[in-house]
Amino acid sequence: MKVLCASDSIKEIISNTEINYLPDFFELYNVPWAISSSAKEKIMDFYCSPRDWHKKDLLLPVKNLIIANGFIVPDKSYLYEQNCRAKTIKISYGDTEYIHILEDTPNFQVVSLPRAFIPNEKNKVKLEILDWYGGTKYDDIVISAIFFPYTLIKN
């Protein structure tokens, strides 16, 4: 998913390198989105970009999102519990708004949407965090990745 913008994100310096926890593309090998729980708004806009499929393919409507909630790092599993995780989210696209409660698990979660749509540049998705599960050490809310399960048809 191509991330267009977010209301805010966390920045930190590790080994003299600044890391901005706002990915350009939402993929598990990129940095996750992290936002302070004290941020006034916790909103991200994204869409499915041509980078996600071949130009000769046809993107079909989707009716689900897959979310990797929390800070998920395979060799640092403790980061999941230490950071906050999204609990109640609002997903908006077109004239549709949907509120969903995520489970407190590092497993992928499928979010069934009320109406199918084609997630392209004209059909942006907005995700807003309304409530969250507390972390044991940090107040940052983290979402590691968001995916659209879609079907490609080759021409």
N, CA, C and O atoms as a GROMACS GRO file, in nm:
protein
  620
    1MET      N    1   0.083  -0.117   0.000
    1MET     CA    2   0.000   0.000   0.000
    1MET      C    3   0.088   0.124   0.000
    1MET      O    4   0.185   0.131   0.075
    2LYS      N    5   0.055   0.218  -0.081
    2LYS     CA    6   0.124   0.345  -0.084
    2LYS      C    7   0.064   0.435   0.023
    2LYS      O    8  -0.056   0.462   0.021
    3VAL      N    9   0.146   0.480   0.115
    3VAL     CA   10   0.102   0.570   0.221
    3VAL      C   11   0.107   0.712   0.168
    3VAL      O   12   0.212   0.757   0.122
    4LEU      N   13  -0.004   0.782   0.172
    4LEU     CA   14  -0.010   0.919   0.124
    4LEU      C   15   0.031   1.018   0.231
    4LEU      O   16   0.116   1.104   0.209
    5CYS      N   17  -0.028   1.004   0.349
    5CYS     CA   18   0.003   1.095   0.458
    5CYS      C   19  -0.049   1.037   0.588
    5CYS      O   20  -0.131   0.945   0.589
    6ALA      N   21  -0.001   1.092   0.695
    6ALA     CA   22  -0.049   1.057   0.829
    6ALA      C   23  -0.054   1.183   0.912
    6ALA      O   24   0.023   1.277   0.889
    7SER      N   25  -0.144   1.185   1.007
    7SER     CA   26  -0.158   1.303   1.092
    7SER      C   27  -0.033   1.327   1.176
    7SER      O   28  -0.006   1.439   1.217
    8ASP      N   29   0.043   1.220   1.201
    8ASP     CA   30   0.164   1.231   1.281
    8ASP      C   31   0.239   1.098   1.274
    8ASP      O   32   0.184   0.998   1.227
    9SER      N   33   0.364   1.099   1.319
    9SER     CA   34   0.442   0.976   1.332
    9SER      C   35   0.554   1.000   1.431
    9SER      O   36   0.589   1.113   1.462
   10ILE      N   37   0.609   0.891   1.481
   10ILE     CA   38   0.719   0.897   1.578
   10ILE      C   39   0.852   0.901   1.502
   10ILE      O   40   0.868   0.833   1.400
   11LYS      N   41   0.945   0.981   1.552
   11LYS     CA   42   1.082   0.985   1.498
   11LYS      C   43   1.177   0.956   1.613
   11LYS      O   44   1.158   1.004   1.725
   12GLU      N   45   1.279   0.876   1.584
   12GLU     CA   46   1.382   0.851   1.686
   12GLU      C   47   1.517   0.841   1.618
   12GLU      O   48   1.526   0.816   1.498
   13ILE      N   49   1.623   0.861   1.697
   13ILE     CA   50   1.758   0.853   1.645
   13ILE      C   51   1.824   0.728   1.702
   13ILE      O   52   1.832   0.711   1.824
   14ILE      N   53   1.870   0.642   1.611
   14ILE     CA   54   1.941   0.520   1.648
   14ILE      C   55   2.074   0.520   1.574
   14ILE      O   56   2.077   0.526   1.451
   15SER      N   57   2.184   0.514   1.649
   15SER     CA   58   2.319   0.515   1.590
   15SER      C   59   2.337   0.631   1.492
   15SER      O   60   2.382   0.612   1.380
   16ASN      N   61   2.302   0.752   1.536
   16ASN     CA   62   2.314   0.875   1.457
   16ASN      C   63   2.230   0.876   1.330
   16ASN      O   64   2.255   0.957   1.240
   17THR      N   65   2.133   0.788   1.320
   17THR     CA   66   2.043   0.784   1.204
   17THR      C   67   1.901   0.810   1.251
   17THR      O   68   1.852   0.742   1.342
   18GLU      N   69   1.835   0.909   1.189
   18GLU     CA   70   1.697   0.937   1.226
   18GLU      C   71   1.604   0.839   1.154
   18GLU      O   72   1.614   0.820   1.033
   19ILE      N   73   1.515   0.778   1.230
   19ILE     CA   74   1.416   0.687   1.174
   19ILE      C   75   1.279   0.752   1.193
   19ILE      O   76   1.240   0.788   1.304
   20ASN      N   77   1.207   0.766   1.083
   20ASN     CA   78   1.070   0.818   1.087
   20ASN      C   79   0.978   0.698   1.070
   20ASN      O   80   0.980   0.631   0.966
   21TYR      N   81   0.897   0.669   1.172
   21TYR     CA   82   0.808   0.554   1.168
   21TYR      C   83   0.681   0.588   1.090
   21TYR      O   84   0.570   0.586   1.143
   22LEU      N   85   0.703   0.618   0.962
   22LEU     CA   86   0.596   0.641   0.867
   22LEU      C   87   0.644   0.584   0.734
   22LEU      O   88   0.722   0.649   0.664
   23PRO      N   89   0.598   0.465   0.698
   23PRO     CA   90   0.650   0.403   0.574
   23PRO      C   91   0.597   0.474   0.450
   23PRO      O   92   0.488   0.530   0.450
   24ASP      N   93   0.677   0.470   0.341
   24ASP     CA   94   0.628   0.515   0.211
   24ASP      C   95   0.531   0.412   0.156
   24ASP      O   96   0.427   0.446   0.100
   25PHE      N   97   0.566   0.285   0.174
   25PHE     CA   98   0.482   0.174   0.134
   25PHE      C   99   0.463   0.085   0.256
   25PHE      O  100   0.558   0.057   0.329
   26PHE      N  101   0.341   0.040   0.279
   26PHE     CA  102   0.309  -0.046   0.392
   26PHE      C  103   0.343  -0.190   0.355
   26PHE      O  104   0.263  -0.260   0.294
   27GLU      N  105   0.463  -0.233   0.393
   27GLU     CA  106   0.509  -0.369   0.368
   27GLU      C  107   0.584  -0.413   0.493
   27GLU      O  108   0.645  -0.330   0.560
   28LEU      N  109   0.582  -0.541   0.524
   28LEU     CA  110   0.640  -0.588   0.650
   28LEU      C  111   0.788  -0.559   0.663
   28LEU      O  112   0.838  -0.546   0.775
   29TYR      N  113   0.862  -0.549   0.553
   29TYR     CA  114   1.006  -0.524   0.564
   29TYR      C  115   1.037  -0.374   0.577
   29TYR      O  116   1.154  -0.340   0.597
   30ASN      N  117   0.939  -0.286   0.567
   30ASN     CA  118   0.959  -0.143   0.590
   30ASN      C  119   0.937  -0.111   0.737
   30ASN      O  120   0.896  -0.197   0.815
   31VAL      N  121   0.964   0.012   0.774
   31VAL     CA  122   0.933   0.055   0.910
   31VAL      C  123   0.781   0.056   0.927
   31VAL      O  124   0.708   0.079   0.831
   32PRO      N  125   0.733   0.030   1.047
   32PRO     CA  126   0.588   0.036   1.071
   32PRO      C  127   0.544   0.182   1.088
   32PRO      O  128   0.626   0.273   1.090
   33TRP      N  129   0.414   0.202   1.099
   33TRP     CA  130   0.361   0.332   1.136
   33TRP      C  131   0.351   0.334   1.287
   33TRP      O  132   0.288   0.248   1.347
   34ALA      N  133   0.414   0.433   1.348
   34ALA     CA  134   0.406   0.452   1.492
   34ALA      C  135   0.366   0.595   1.519
   34ALA      O  136   0.418   0.689   1.458
   35ILE      N  137   0.270   0.611   1.611
   35ILE     CA  138   0.219   0.743   1.646
   35ILE      C  139   0.201   0.750   1.797
   35ILE      O  140   0.166   0.650   1.860
   36SER      N  141   0.225   0.865   1.854
   36SER     CA  142   0.209   0.881   1.999
   36SER      C  143   0.062   0.869   2.038
   36SER      O  144  -0.026   0.920   1.969
   37SER      N  145   0.037   0.801   2.147
   37SER     CA  146  -0.101   0.789   2.195
   37SER      C  147  -0.155   0.925   2.238
   37SER      O  148  -0.277   0.942   2.251
   38SER      N  149  -0.067   1.023   2.260
   38SER     CA  150  -0.113   1.157   2.298
   38SER      C  151  -0.140   1.247   2.177
   38SER      O  152  -0.186   1.360   2.193
   39ALA      N  153  -0.113   1.199   2.056
   39ALA     CA  154  -0.141   1.278   1.935
   39ALA      C  155  -0.290   1.306   1.927
   39ALA      O  156  -0.372   1.218   1.954
   40LYS      N  157  -0.325   1.428   1.889
   40LYS     CA  158  -0.466   1.467   1.882
   40LYS      C  159  -0.541   1.383   1.780
   40LYS      O  160  -0.650   1.334   1.808
   41GLU      N  161  -0.483   1.366   1.661
   41GLU     CA  162  -0.542   1.282   1.557
   41GLU      C  163  -0.447   1.168   1.527
   41GLU      O  164  -0.325   1.184   1.529
   42LYS      N  165  -0.505   1.053   1.499
   42LYS     CA  166  -0.426   0.934   1.466
   42LYS      C  167  -0.482   0.877   1.336
   42LYS      O  168  -0.553   0.776   1.336
   43ILE      N  169  -0.448   0.943   1.224
   43ILE     CA  170  -0.509   0.913   1.095
   43ILE      C  171  -0.401   0.888   0.990
   43ILE      O  172  -0.299   0.957   0.987
   44MET      N  173  -0.425   0.788   0.903
   44MET     CA  174  -0.337   0.760   0.790
   44MET      C  175  -0.422   0.741   0.666
   44MET      O  176  -0.526   0.675   0.670
   45ASP      N  177  -0.378   0.798   0.554
   45ASP     CA  178  -0.442   0.778   0.424
   45ASP      C  179  -0.349   0.692   0.337
   45ASP      O  180  -0.228   0.714   0.335
   46PHE      N  181  -0.406   0.594   0.266
   46PHE     CA  182  -0.326   0.509   0.180
   46PHE      C  183  -0.412   0.456   0.064
   46PHE      O  184  -0.534   0.468   0.066
   47TYR      N  185  -0.345   0.399  -0.035
   47TYR     CA  186  -0.415   0.338  -0.148
   47TYR      C  187  -0.325   0.230  -0.207
   47TYR      O  188  -0.208   0.218  -0.168
   48CYS      N  189  -0.378   0.154  -0.299
   48CYS     CA  190  -0.302   0.050  -0.367
   48CYS      C  191  -0.234   0.114  -0.487
   48CYS      O  192  -0.302   0.170  -0.574
   49SER      N  193  -0.104   0.108  -0.493
   49SER     CA  194  -0.029   0.177  -0.596
   49SER      C  195   0.008   0.084  -0.711
   49SER      O  196   0.010  -0.038  -0.692
   50PRO      N  197   0.036   0.138  -0.830
   50PRO     CA  198   0.080   0.054  -0.941
   50PRO      C  199   0.204  -0.029  -0.908
   50PRO      O  200   0.231  -0.128  -0.977
   51ARG      N  201   0.281   0.009  -0.806
   51ARG     CA  202   0.395  -0.072  -0.764
   51ARG      C  203   0.348  -0.210  -0.717
   51ARG      O  204   0.426  -0.305  -0.718
   52ASP      N  205   0.222  -0.220  -0.677
   52ASP     CA  206   0.170  -0.344  -0.621
   52ASP      C  207   0.122  -0.444  -0.725
   52ASP      O  208   0.088  -0.557  -0.689
   53TRP      N  209   0.119  -0.408  -0.851
   53TRP     CA  210   0.078  -0.502  -0.956
   53TRP      C  211   0.135  -0.459  -1.091
   53TRP      O  212   0.173  -0.343  -1.108
   54HIS      N  213   0.141  -0.551  -1.185
   54HIS     CA  214   0.190  -0.519  -1.320
   54HIS      C  215   0.087  -0.435  -1.391
   54HIS      O  216  -0.034  -0.452  -1.371
   55LYS      N  217   0.133  -0.343  -1.473
   55LYS     CA  218   0.041  -0.253  -1.543
   55LYS      C  219  -0.054  -0.326  -1.637
   55LYS      O  220  -0.160  -0.273  -1.670
   56LYS      N  221  -0.019  -0.445  -1.681
   56LYS     CA  222  -0.106  -0.521  -1.772
   56LYS      C  223  -0.214  -0.597  -1.696
   56LYS      O  224  -0.304  -0.654  -1.757
   57ASP      N  225  -0.206  -0.597  -1.566
   57ASP     CA  226  -0.303  -0.671  -1.485
   57ASP      C  227  -0.423  -0.583  -1.451
   57ASP      O  228  -0.418  -0.461  -1.461
   58LEU      N  229  -0.528  -0.648  -1.410
   58LEU     CA  230  -0.650  -0.579  -1.370
   58LEU      C  231  -0.670  -0.599  -1.221
   58LEU      O  232  -0.672  -0.713  -1.174
   59LEU      N  233  -0.685  -0.491  -1.148
   59LEU     CA  234  -0.712  -0.500  -1.005
   59LEU      C  235  -0.861  -0.512  -0.984
   59LEU      O  236  -0.938  -0.427  -1.028
   60LEU      N  237  -0.902  -0.618  -0.916
   60LEU     CA  238  -1.044  -0.642  -0.890
   60LEU      C  239  -1.085  -0.580  -0.757
   60LEU      O  240  -1.001  -0.553  -0.672
   61PRO      N  241  -1.214  -0.557  -0.739
   61PRO     CA  242  -1.262  -0.501  -0.611
   61PRO      C  243  -1.225  -0.591  -0.493
   61PRO      O  244  -1.223  -0.713  -0.504
   62VAL      N  245  -1.197  -0.528  -0.381
   62VAL     CA  246  -1.165  -0.601  -0.258
   62VAL      C  247  -1.271  -0.570  -0.153
   62VAL      O  248  -1.337  -0.467  -0.157
   63LYS      N  249  -1.286  -0.662  -0.060
   63LYS     CA  250  -1.383  -0.642   0.047
   63LYS      C  251  -1.319  -0.667   0.184
   63LYS      O  252  -1.389  -0.673   0.285
   64ASN      N  253  -1.187  -0.682   0.187
   64ASN     CA  254  -1.117  -0.708   0.313
   64ASN      C  255  -0.987  -0.629   0.318
   64ASN      O  256  -0.928  -0.597   0.215
   65LEU      N  257  -0.943  -0.600   0.438
   65LEU     CA  258  -0.808  -0.552   0.465
   65LEU      C  259  -0.743  -0.657   0.553
   65LEU      O  260  -0.810  -0.725   0.630
   66ILE      N  261  -0.612  -0.670   0.542
   66ILE     CA  262  -0.536  -0.754   0.634
   66ILE      C  263  -0.443  -0.662   0.710
   66ILE      O  264  -0.366  -0.587   0.651
   67ILE      N  265  -0.450  -0.668   0.843
   67ILE     CA  266  -0.372  -0.578   0.927
   67ILE      C  267  -0.277  -0.658   1.016
   67ILE      O  268  -0.318  -0.754   1.080
   68ALA      N  269  -0.151  -0.616   1.017
   68ALA     CA  270  -0.052  -0.668   1.112
   68ALA      C  271  -0.041  -0.561   1.221
   68ALA      O  272   0.030  -0.462   1.205
   69ASN      N  273  -0.112  -0.583   1.331
   69ASN     CA  274  -0.125  -0.483   1.437
   69ASN      C  275  -0.010  -0.496   1.537
   69ASN      O  276   0.030  -0.606   1.572
   70GLY      N  277   0.042  -0.383   1.581
   70GLY     CA  278   0.150  -0.383   1.681
   70GLY      C  279   0.287  -0.378   1.615
   70GLY      O  280   0.298  -0.382   1.492
   71PHE      N  281   0.389  -0.369   1.697
   71PHE     CA  282   0.527  -0.363   1.649
   71PHE      C  283   0.575  -0.507   1.636
   71PHE      O  284   0.608  -0.572   1.735
   72ILE      N  285   0.580  -0.557   1.513
   72ILE     CA  286   0.613  -0.697   1.487
   72ILE      C  287   0.752  -0.706   1.426
   72ILE      O  288   0.774  -0.666   1.311
   73VAL      N  289   0.846  -0.758   1.505
   73VAL     CA  290   0.983  -0.781   1.461
   73VAL      C  291   1.017  -0.924   1.504
   73VAL      O  292   1.024  -0.951   1.624
   74PRO      N  293   1.039  -1.016   1.408
   74PRO     CA  294   1.057  -1.157   1.444
   74PRO      C  295   1.162  -1.185   1.551
   74PRO      O  296   1.140  -1.269   1.638
   75ASP      N  297   1.276  -1.118   1.547
   75ASP     CA  298   1.381  -1.147   1.646
   75ASP      C  299   1.372  -1.056   1.770
   75ASP      O  300   1.459  -1.062   1.857
   76LYS      N  301   1.268  -0.973   1.778
   76LYS     CA  302   1.247  -0.887   1.894
   76LYS      C  303   1.099  -0.889   1.932
   76LYS      O  304   1.033  -0.786   1.931
   77SER      N  305   1.048  -1.008   1.963
   77SER     CA  306   0.904  -1.025   1.988
   77SER      C  307   0.855  -0.943   2.108
   77SER      O  308   0.736  -0.913   2.118
   78TYR      N  309   0.946  -0.907   2.199
   78TYR     CA  310   0.909  -0.827   2.316
   78TYR      C  311   0.854  -0.689   2.278
   78TYR      O  312   0.781  -0.628   2.356
   79LEU      N  313   0.890  -0.638   2.158
   79LEU     CA  314   0.843  -0.505   2.116
   79LEU      C  315   0.692  -0.502   2.098
   79LEU      O  316   0.631  -0.396   2.111
   80TYR      N  317   0.630  -0.617   2.069
   80TYR     CA  318   0.485  -0.620   2.053
   80TYR      C  319   0.416  -0.578   2.182
   80TYR      O  320   0.329  -0.490   2.178
   81GLU      N  321   0.452  -0.636   2.295
   81GLU     CA  322   0.389  -0.604   2.424
   81GLU      C  323   0.434  -0.468   2.478
   81GLU      O  324   0.358  -0.400   2.546
   82GLN      N  325   0.558  -0.427   2.447
   82GLN     CA  326   0.609  -0.302   2.501
   82GLN      C  327   0.542  -0.179   2.440
   82GLN      O  328   0.532  -0.076   2.507
   83ASN      N  329   0.498  -0.189   2.316
   83ASN     CA  330   0.433  -0.077   2.247
   83ASN      C  331   0.282  -0.096   2.247
   83ASN      O  332   0.232  -0.208   2.256
   84CYS      N  333   0.209   0.014   2.237
   84CYS     CA  334   0.062   0.007   2.226
   84CYS      C  335   0.023  -0.048   2.090
   84CYS      O  336   0.100  -0.040   1.994
   85ARG      N  337  -0.096  -0.105   2.083
   85ARG     CA  338  -0.152  -0.159   1.960
   85ARG      C  339  -0.289  -0.099   1.937
   85ARG      O  340  -0.361  -0.069   2.032
   86ALA      N  341  -0.326  -0.082   1.811
   86ALA     CA  342  -0.459  -0.029   1.778
   86ALA      C  343  -0.565  -0.126   1.828
   86ALA      O  344  -0.549  -0.247   1.819
   87LYS      N  345  -0.674  -0.072   1.880
   87LYS     CA  346  -0.786  -0.154   1.926
   87LYS      C  347  -0.910  -0.123   1.840
   87LYS      O  348  -0.956  -0.209   1.766
   88THR      N  349  -0.962  -0.003   1.851
   88THR     CA  350  -1.078   0.036   1.773
   88THR      C  351  -1.032   0.128   1.661
   88THR      O  352  -0.967   0.229   1.685
   89ILE      N  353  -1.066   0.089   1.537
   89ILE     CA  354  -1.025   0.169   1.422
   89ILE      C  355  -1.149   0.206   1.340
   89ILE      O  356  -1.249   0.134   1.340
   90LYS      N  357  -1.139   0.318   1.271
   90LYS     CA  358  -1.243   0.358   1.177
   90LYS      C  359  -1.179   0.360   1.039
   90LYS      O  360  -1.076   0.425   1.017
   91ILE      N  361  -1.240   0.288   0.946
   91ILE     CA  362  -1.192   0.281   0.808
   91ILE      C  363  -1.292   0.355   0.721
   91ILE      O  364  -1.412   0.328   0.726
   92SER      N  365  -1.243   0.450   0.642
   92SER     CA  366  -1.330   0.529   0.554
   92SER      C  367  -1.278   0.520   0.412
   92SER      O  368  -1.157   0.528   0.388
   93TYR      N  369  -1.370   0.504   0.317
   93TYR     CA  370  -1.338   0.507   0.174
   93TYR      C  371  -1.465   0.541   0.099
   93TYR      O  372  -1.573   0.489   0.130
   94GLY      N  373  -1.452   0.628   0.000
   94GLY     CA  374  -1.572   0.673  -0.072
   94GLY      C  375  -1.670   0.734   0.027
   94GLY      O  376  -1.632   0.819   0.107
   95ASP      N  377  -1.795   0.690   0.022
   95ASP     CA  378  -1.895   0.737   0.118
   95ASP      C  379  -1.921   0.634   0.228
   95ASP      O  380  -2.025   0.638   0.294
   96THR      N  381  -1.826   0.543   0.248
   96THR     CA  382  -1.840   0.436   0.347
   96THR      C  383  -1.749   0.462   0.466
   96THR      O  384  -1.631   0.494   0.450
   97GLU      N  385  -1.803   0.446   0.586
   97GLU     CA  386  -1.726   0.449   0.710
   97GLU      C  387  -1.759   0.323   0.787
   97GLU      O  388  -1.875   0.281   0.793
   98TYR      N  389  -1.657   0.262   0.847
   98TYR     CA  390  -1.676   0.136   0.916
   98TYR      C  391  -1.588   0.134   1.041
   98TYR      O  392  -1.469   0.166   1.034
   99ILE      N  393  -1.645   0.099   1.155
   99ILE     CA  394  -1.568   0.088   1.280
   99ILE      C  395  -1.548  -0.060   1.310
   99ILE      O  396  -1.641  -0.140   1.301
  100HIS      N  397  -1.424  -0.094   1.345
  100HIS     CA  398  -1.387  -0.234   1.369
  100HIS      C  399  -1.300  -0.242   1.495
  100HIS      O  400  -1.217  -0.154   1.520
  101ILE      N  401  -1.319  -0.346   1.573
  101ILE     CA  402  -1.234  -0.371   1.690
  101ILE      C  403  -1.135  -0.480   1.655
  101ILE      O  404  -1.174  -0.593   1.623
  102LEU      N  405  -1.006  -0.447   1.662
  102LEU     CA  406  -0.900  -0.543   1.637
  102LEU      C  407  -0.873  -0.626   1.762
  102LEU      O  408  -0.889  -0.577   1.874
  103GLU      N  409  -0.832  -0.749   1.742
  103GLU     CA  410  -0.790  -0.834   1.854
  103GLU      C  411  -0.650  -0.792   1.896
  103GLU      O  412  -0.576  -0.732   1.818
  104ASP      N  413  -0.615  -0.822   2.019
  104ASP     CA  414  -0.481  -0.792   2.069
  104ASP      C  415  -0.392  -0.914   2.042
  104ASP      O  416  -0.362  -0.992   2.131
  105THR      N  417  -0.351  -0.926   1.916
  105THR     CA  418  -0.269  -1.039   1.873
  105THR      C  419  -0.172  -0.994   1.765
  105THR      O  420  -0.205  -0.907   1.685
  106PRO      N  421  -0.051  -1.052   1.761
  106PRO     CA  422   0.044  -1.017   1.655
  106PRO      C  423   0.015  -1.091   1.524
  106PRO      O  424   0.085  -1.070   1.424
  107ASN      N  425  -0.087  -1.176   1.522
  107ASN     CA  426  -0.123  -1.248   1.400
  107ASN      C  427  -0.193  -1.155   1.302
  107ASN      O  428  -0.254  -1.056   1.342
  108PHE      N  429  -0.184  -1.187   1.173
  108PHE     CA  430  -0.258  -1.110   1.073
  108PHE      C  431  -0.406  -1.117   1.105
  108PHE      O  432  -0.457  -1.221   1.146
  109GLN      N  433  -0.476  -1.004   1.086
  109GLN     CA  434  -0.619  -0.998   1.111
  109GLN      C  435  -0.690  -0.953   0.984
  109GLN      O  436  -0.651  -0.854   0.921
  110VAL      N  437  -0.794  -1.026   0.948
  110VAL     CA  438  -0.874  -0.990   0.832
  110VAL      C  439  -0.989  -0.903   0.878
  110VAL      O  440  -1.064  -0.940   0.968
  111VAL      N  441  -1.001  -0.786   0.817
  111VAL     CA  442  -1.110  -0.694   0.847
  111VAL      C  443  -1.204  -0.695   0.727
  111VAL      O  444  -1.169  -0.647   0.620
  112SER      N  445  -1.324  -0.749   0.746
  112SER     CA  446  -1.425  -0.752   0.639
  112SER      C  447  -1.491  -0.616   0.629
  112SER      O  448  -1.542  -0.564   0.728
  113LEU      N  449  -1.491  -0.560   0.511
  113LEU     CA  450  -1.548  -0.428   0.488
  113LEU      C  451  -1.693  -0.440   0.443
  113LEU      O  452  -1.730  -0.542   0.384
  114PRO      N  453  -1.775  -0.339   0.469
  114PRO     CA  454  -1.917  -0.348   0.434
  114PRO      C  455  -1.946  -0.337   0.285
  114PRO      O  456  -2.053  -0.379   0.240
  115ARG      N  457  -1.852  -0.282   0.208
  115ARG     CA  458  -1.875  -0.263   0.065
  115ARG      C  459  -1.743  -0.282  -0.010
  115ARG      O  460  -1.641  -0.227   0.030
  116ALA      N  461  -1.747  -0.358  -0.118
  116ALA     CA  462  -1.627  -0.380  -0.199
  116ALA      C  463  -1.592  -0.253  -0.276
  116ALA      O  464  -1.680  -0.173  -0.309
  117PHE      N  465  -1.464  -0.235  -0.304
  117PHE     CA  466  -1.419  -0.121  -0.383
  117PHE      C  467  -1.285  -0.154  -0.446
  117PHE      O  468  -1.218  -0.249  -0.406
  118ILE      N  469  -1.247  -0.075  -0.546
  118ILE     CA  470  -1.116  -0.091  -0.610
  118ILE      C  471  -1.021   0.009  -0.544
  118ILE      O  472  -1.039   0.130  -0.560
  119PRO      N  473  -0.920  -0.039  -0.471
  119PRO     CA  474  -0.833   0.050  -0.393
  119PRO      C  475  -0.722   0.112  -0.476
  119PRO      O  476  -0.606   0.071  -0.467
  120ASN      N  477  -0.757   0.210  -0.558
  120ASN     CA  478  -0.656   0.275  -0.639
  120ASN      C  479  -0.641   0.422  -0.599
  120ASN      O  480  -0.697   0.466  -0.499
  121GLU      N  481  -0.565   0.495  -0.678
  121GLU     CA  482  -0.536   0.635  -0.645
  121GLU      C  483  -0.661   0.720  -0.632
  121GLU      O  484  -0.662   0.820  -0.559
  122LYS      N  485  -0.768   0.683  -0.702
  122LYS     CA  486  -0.893   0.757  -0.694
  122LYS      C  487  -0.977   0.714  -0.574
  122LYS      O  488  -1.067   0.786  -0.531
  123ASN      N  489  -0.948   0.597  -0.521
  123ASN     CA  490  -1.025   0.542  -0.408
  123ASN      C  491  -0.932   0.523  -0.287
  123ASN      O  492  -0.894   0.411  -0.253
  124LYS      N  493  -0.898   0.632  -0.225
  124LYS     CA  494  -0.808   0.630  -0.110
  124LYS      C  495  -0.882   0.576   0.012
  124LYS      O  496  -1.004   0.586   0.023
  125VAL      N  497  -0.804   0.519   0.104
  125VAL     CA  498  -0.857   0.464   0.228
  125VAL      C  499  -0.800   0.547   0.342
  125VAL      O  500  -0.682   0.581   0.343
  126LYS      N  501  -0.885   0.578   0.439
  126LYS     CA  502  -0.841   0.648   0.560
  126LYS      C  503  -0.861   0.554   0.677
  126LYS      O  504  -0.969   0.498   0.695
  127LEU      N  505  -0.758   0.538   0.758
  127LEU     CA  506  -0.766   0.459   0.879
  127LEU      C  507  -0.741   0.552   0.998
  127LEU      O  508  -0.641   0.623   1.002
  128GLU      N  509  -0.833   0.551   1.093
  128GLU     CA  510  -0.819   0.633   1.212
  128GLU      C  511  -0.821   0.542   1.334
  128GLU      O  512  -0.907   0.456   1.347
  129ILE      N  513  -0.725   0.562   1.424
  129ILE     CA  514  -0.720   0.486   1.549
  129ILE      C  515  -0.802   0.561   1.653
  129ILE      O  516  -0.772   0.676   1.688
  130LEU      N  517  -0.906   0.496   1.703
  130LEU     CA  518  -0.996   0.557   1.801
  130LEU      C  519  -0.962   0.516   1.944
  130LEU      O  520  -0.983   0.592   2.038
  131ASP      N  521  -0.910   0.394   1.960
  131ASP     CA  522  -0.875   0.341   2.093
  131ASP      C  523  -0.762   0.240   2.074
  131ASP      O  524  -0.739   0.193   1.962
  132TRP      N  525  -0.690   0.207   2.180
  132TRP     CA  526  -0.574   0.121   2.168
  132TRP      C  527  -0.553   0.038   2.294
  132TRP      O  528  -0.603   0.070   2.402
  133TYR      N  529  -0.476  -0.071   2.275
  133TYR     CA  530  -0.432  -0.156   2.386
  133TYR      C  531  -0.302  -0.095   2.438
  133TYR      O  532  -0.215  -0.057   2.359
  134GLY      N  533  -0.287  -0.084   2.570
  134GLY     CA  534  -0.168  -0.023   2.628
  134GLY      C  535  -0.044  -0.108   2.614
  134GLY      O  536  -0.051  -0.231   2.612
  135GLY      N  537   0.071  -0.042   2.605
  135GLY     CA  538   0.200  -0.110   2.602
  135GLY      C  539   0.258  -0.116   2.742
  135GLY      O  540   0.221  -0.036   2.829
  136THR      N  541   0.348  -0.209   2.764
  136THR     CA  542   0.410  -0.224   2.896
  136THR      C  543   0.523  -0.125   2.920
  136THR      O  544   0.563  -0.103   3.034
  137LYS      N  545   0.576  -0.065   2.812
  137LYS     CA  546   0.690   0.026   2.827
  137LYS      C  547   0.672   0.159   2.755
  137LYS      O  548   0.712   0.263   2.807
  138TYR      N  549   0.613   0.157   2.636
  138TYR     CA  550   0.604   0.277   2.553
  138TYR      C  551   0.458   0.317   2.531
  138TYR      O  552   0.367   0.235   2.540
  139ASP      N  553   0.438   0.447   2.502
  139ASP     CA  554   0.304   0.500   2.474
  139ASP      C  555   0.277   0.512   2.324
  139ASP      O  556   0.174   0.567   2.285
  140ASP      N  557   0.367   0.462   2.241
  140ASP     CA  558   0.349   0.470   2.096
  140ASP      C  559   0.253   0.361   2.050
  140ASP      O  560   0.261   0.246   2.095
  141ILE      N  561   0.162   0.397   1.959
  141ILE     CA  562   0.072   0.300   1.897
  141ILE      C  563   0.134   0.260   1.764
  141ILE      O  564   0.173   0.346   1.684
  142VAL      N  565   0.145   0.129   1.739
  142VAL     CA  566   0.215   0.081   1.620
  142VAL      C  567   0.127  -0.013   1.538
  142VAL      O  568   0.060  -0.101   1.593
  143ILE      N  569   0.128   0.008   1.407
  143ILE     CA  570   0.069  -0.085   1.311
  143ILE      C  571   0.182  -0.121   1.214
  143ILE      O  572   0.239  -0.032   1.151
  144SER      N  573   0.214  -0.250   1.203
  144SER     CA  574   0.328  -0.292   1.121
  144SER      C  575   0.299  -0.297   0.972
  144SER      O  576   0.388  -0.267   0.892
  145ALA      N  577   0.178  -0.334   0.932
  145ALA     CA  578   0.148  -0.342   0.789
  145ALA      C  579  -0.002  -0.350   0.765
  145ALA      O  580  -0.078  -0.393   0.852
  146ILE      N  581  -0.042  -0.309   0.646
  146ILE     CA  582  -0.180  -0.322   0.600
  146ILE      C  583  -0.173  -0.371   0.455
  146ILE      O  584  -0.097  -0.318   0.374
  147PHE      N  585  -0.252  -0.473   0.425
  147PHE     CA  586  -0.255  -0.530   0.291
  147PHE      C  587  -0.397  -0.539   0.241
  147PHE      O  588  -0.491  -0.551   0.319
  148PHE      N  589  -0.413  -0.534   0.108
  148PHE     CA  590  -0.540  -0.567   0.044
  148PHE      C  591  -0.524  -0.705  -0.017
  148PHE      O  592  -0.433  -0.724  -0.098
  149PRO      N  593  -0.608  -0.801   0.017
  149PRO     CA  594  -0.602  -0.928  -0.057
  149PRO      C  595  -0.680  -0.908  -0.188
  149PRO      O  596  -0.801  -0.887  -0.185
  150TYR      N  597  -0.612  -0.914  -0.299
  150TYR     CA  598  -0.678  -0.891  -0.425
  150TYR      C  599  -0.639  -0.999  -0.524
  150TYR      O  600  -0.543  -1.073  -0.503
  151THR      N  601  -0.714  -1.008  -0.630
  151THR     CA  602  -0.690  -1.107  -0.734
  151THR      C  603  -0.644  -1.036  -0.859
  151THR      O  604  -0.701  -0.934  -0.898
  152LEU      N  605  -0.542  -1.088  -0.920
  152LEU     CA  606  -0.491  -1.031  -1.044
  152LEU      C  607  -0.533  -1.120  -1.160
  152LEU      O  608  -0.526  -1.242  -1.152
  153ILE      N  609  -0.576  -1.059  -1.267
  153ILE     CA  610  -0.608  -1.133  -1.389
  153ILE      C  611  -0.511  -1.088  -1.496
  153ILE      O  612  -0.506  -0.969  -1.529
  154LYS      N  613  -0.433  -1.179  -1.549
  154LYS     CA  614  -0.336  -1.146  -1.653
  154LYS      C  615  -0.408  -1.125  -1.786
  154LYS      O  616  -0.500  -1.200  -1.821
  155ASN      N  617  -0.366  -1.023  -1.859
  155ASN     CA  618  -0.421  -1.000  -1.994
  155ASN      C  619  -0.352  -1.089  -2.094
  155ASN      O  620  -0.384  -1.085  -2.213
   0.00000   0.00000   0.00000
